[in-house]
Amino acid sequence: MVNLIQMIVAQAATTAFEVIMQKKTLDLIESSEKEWNENFRYFVSGYYEGIAIRYL
């Protein structure tokens, strides 16, 4: 009986840990993606701005 309870608790703890890590990973991917998109937009706008200034 004690072994069964220990197994259930261990399984629950493992599942909770996996869910938390999955959530943290998704949050990290989302924030990195947003940051990359912003940086890319600034890079592209700066690049075209530089071209426009050079040819004016």
N, C-alpha and C positions, 0 to 999 in steps of 0.2 A: 504493500500500500504506500509506504513512504517513497519507494523507488518510483512509483507511478506519479506521485505528486511532484517529486524532484524533476522527472522527465517533462511533465507539463509546464512547470515553472521555467525550466531551462529552454524549452521550445518557445514559450511566450517571450522570454527575454531575447532570444535570438531573433525572433520575428520582429519584435519592436525595434531592435538595433538595426535590422535590415531596412525596415520602413523609414527610420530616421535618416540613415545614410543615403537611401534612395532620394528622399526629399531634399537633403542637403546638396546632393549631386545635381539634381534638377535645378535647384535654386542657383547653384554656382554656374551651371551651363547657361541658364537664362541671363544672369547678370553679365557673364562674359560676352555672350552674344550681343546684348544691348550695348555694352561698352565698345565692342569691336565695330558694330554698325555706326556708332557715333564717331569713332576715330576715323573710320573709312570715309564717312561723309565729309568730315573736316579735311581729310587728306585730299579727296577728289575736288572739293570746292577750292581749296588752296592751290591745287595744281592748275585748275582752269583759270583761276584768278591770276596766277603767275604768267600763264600763256597770254592772257588778254593784256596784261600790263606790258609784257615784252613786245607785243605787236602794235601797241597804240602809239 
